[in-house]
């Protein structure tokens, strides 16, 4: 995993949606989904 120098900010509602999608994909947390998206 690469170090990130800028934080990524979301509203509570947006973060909840990201967590839901991550769980549907079998990921442990939203961070994994964000890392996958940033790699593309």
N, C-alpha and C positions, 0 to 999 in steps of 0.2 A: 504494500500500500504506500502510495506517495504522500508526502506531507503536504497539507493544504495551507496556504498562507492567508486566504480570505474566508471568513465564515459565510455560510449559506443560511439565510434567514427565511423563515416561513411563519405564517400565522398558525395559531393552534389548530384551526380547522384544516389547513393545508397539510400540516404535519400528521394529523390523524389519518388523512387520506393516504399519505405516503406510507405510514405504518401498516395500514390495512393492505395495501398492494404488496408490500414487502412480505407480510405474513402469508398472503395468497401464493406467493412465489416460493415459500418455504424458507425465507430468510429470517434471521434472528431479530433484526432491528432495521430501522429506516436507514441507518448509515450504510448498510450493505447495498441497499437499492440505490442510494445516491452515488456511491462509489462506482457501481456498475454503469449508471447513466453517465457519469463524468468520463469514464474510460472510452465511451463511444464517440 
